[in-house]
Amino acid sequence: MTTTTTVNGQIIGRAHYATRAVLDGLLTESGTTFHQAVALNATADGGGAMERELLTGLMTGTLKIDAEAAREVIDSLIAAGLLTHAGTRVELTASGRTLQDGIRAGTSRITALLYADLPAEDLATAGRVLTAVTERANAALAAG
């Protein structure tokens, strides 16, 4: 059942948590946490390797966690053999790449399931609105 409603934090939150629950099912199958998946995806998006502190910054900005928590996630991926650490850089290992490819493929299937029949114009509008809300929230956080 769908109804027309005004977009607000509660509606956005419901969509987030419902989508996240579906994603968490995929991540549980792979033995990966959400934060680990974010780190693997960010590293893959960076060409498979990046400066460790850049990855830490991307995680803190995206996940709204502190730098120590981000470093712990990165360390857990190194300990699991999914990332290597050389100097100031981290890099996906072959196992890390395989896992990340599987997560990305699973996420694509989830996206197709959840968004498949929604009009492209509606998705573009929702994307613009949510991007603006995110930017405003980030600015409010930065302002204290």
C-alpha positions as CSV (number, residue, x, y, z in Angstrom):
1,M,0.0,0.0,0.0
2,T,1.3,3.4,-0.9
3,T,0.0,6.8,0.1
4,T,1.0,10.3,-0.8
5,T,2.6,12.0,2.1
6,T,4.9,14.9,2.8
7,V,8.5,14.0,3.0
8,N,10.0,14.5,6.4
9,G,12.6,13.0,8.7
10,Q,10.2,10.2,9.8
11,I,9.5,9.1,6.2
12,I,13.1,9.3,5.2
13,G,14.1,7.3,8.4
14,R,11.5,4.6,7.7
15,A,12.9,4.2,4.1
16,H,16.4,4.2,5.5
17,Y,15.8,1.5,8.1
18,A,13.7,-0.7,5.8
19,T,16.4,-0.6,3.1
20,R,19.1,-1.1,5.6
21,A,17.4,-4.2,7.0
22,V,17.4,-5.7,3.5
23,L,21.0,-4.8,3.0
24,D,22.0,-6.1,6.5
25,G,20.6,-9.5,5.4
26,L,23.1,-9.5,2.5
27,L,25.9,-8.4,4.7
28,T,25.2,-11.0,7.3
29,E,25.5,-13.7,4.7
30,S,29.0,-12.4,3.8
31,G,30.0,-11.9,7.4
32,T,30.5,-8.2,6.8
33,T,29.3,-5.3,8.9
34,F,27.8,-2.2,7.4
35,H,30.8,-0.1,8.3
36,Q,33.2,-2.6,6.8
37,A,31.1,-2.6,3.5
38,V,31.3,1.2,3.4
39,A,35.1,1.0,3.8
40,L,35.5,-1.7,1.1
41,N,33.2,0.2,-1.3
42,A,35.1,3.5,-0.7
43,T,38.4,1.8,-1.3
44,A,37.1,0.1,-4.5
45,D,35.7,3.5,-5.7
46,G,39.2,4.9,-5.1
47,G,40.7,2.5,-7.6
48,G,41.3,-0.2,-5.1
49,A,43.8,1.7,-3.0
50,M,43.8,5.0,-1.1
51,E,45.5,6.9,1.7
52,R,44.4,5.5,5.0
53,E,43.5,8.9,6.4
54,L,41.4,9.7,3.3
55,L,39.5,6.5,3.9
56,T,39.1,7.4,7.6
57,G,37.8,10.9,6.6
58,L,35.4,9.4,4.1
59,M,34.0,7.1,6.7
60,T,33.6,9.7,9.4
61,G,31.9,12.1,7.0
62,T,29.6,9.4,5.6
63,L,28.8,7.4,8.6
64,K,29.0,10.2,11.2
65,I,31.4,8.1,13.4
66,D,34.5,9.4,15.0
67,A,38.0,8.8,13.5
68,E,38.9,6.1,16.1
69,A,35.8,4.0,15.2
70,A,36.7,4.4,11.5
71,R,40.3,3.3,12.2
72,E,39.0,0.3,14.1
73,V,36.9,-0.8,11.1
74,I,39.9,-0.4,8.8
75,D,42.1,-2.4,11.2
76,S,39.5,-5.1,11.3
77,L,39.6,-5.4,7.5
78,I,43.4,-5.5,7.6
79,A,43.3,-8.3,10.2
80,A,40.7,-10.2,8.1
81,G,43.0,-10.0,5.1
82,L,40.6,-7.9,3.1
83,L,42.8,-4.8,3.0
84,T,46.6,-4.5,3.1
85,H,48.4,-1.6,4.7
86,A,51.6,-0.3,3.2
87,G,53.0,3.0,4.5
88,T,50.1,5.4,4.5
89,R,48.0,3.6,2.0
90,V,45.4,0.7,2.2
91,E,44.6,-1.5,-0.7
92,L,42.1,-4.2,-1.4
93,T,43.5,-7.7,-1.4
94,A,42.2,-10.3,-3.9
95,S,39.9,-11.6,-1.1
96,G,38.7,-8.0,-0.4
97,R,38.0,-7.4,-4.0
98,T,36.0,-10.6,-4.3
99,L,34.0,-9.8,-1.3
100,Q,33.4,-6.2,-2.3
101,D,32.4,-7.3,-5.8
102,G,29.8,-9.7,-4.2
103,I,28.5,-7.0,-2.0
104,R,28.2,-4.6,-4.9
105,A,26.4,-7.2,-7.0
106,G,24.0,-7.9,-4.1
107,T,23.4,-4.2,-3.6
108,S,22.6,-3.9,-7.3
109,R,20.0,-6.7,-7.0
110,I,18.5,-5.0,-3.9
111,T,18.4,-1.7,-5.7
112,A,16.7,-3.3,-8.7
113,L,14.1,-4.9,-6.5
114,L,13.3,-1.7,-4.5
115,Y,13.5,0.9,-7.3
116,A,12.7,-1.0,-10.5
117,D,9.2,0.4,-11.3
118,L,9.6,3.9,-9.9
119,P,9.6,6.6,-12.6
120,A,13.0,8.0,-13.4
121,E,11.7,11.6,-12.9
122,D,10.5,10.7,-9.4
123,L,13.9,9.1,-8.5
124,A,15.8,12.2,-9.9
125,T,13.6,14.5,-7.8
126,A,14.0,12.4,-4.7
127,G,17.8,12.3,-5.3
128,R,17.9,16.1,-5.5
129,V,15.8,16.6,-2.4
130,L,17.7,14.1,-0.3
131,T,21.1,15.5,-1.5
132,A,19.9,19.0,-0.4
133,V,18.7,17.7,3.0
134,T,22.0,15.9,3.5
135,E,24.0,19.1,2.7
136,R,21.9,21.1,5.1
137,A,22.2,18.6,7.9
138,N,26.0,18.4,7.3
139,A,26.1,22.2,7.5
140,A,24.1,22.2,10.7
141,L,26.5,19.6,12.2
142,A,29.5,21.7,11.2
143,A,28.0,24.8,12.7
144,G,27.6,23.0,16.0
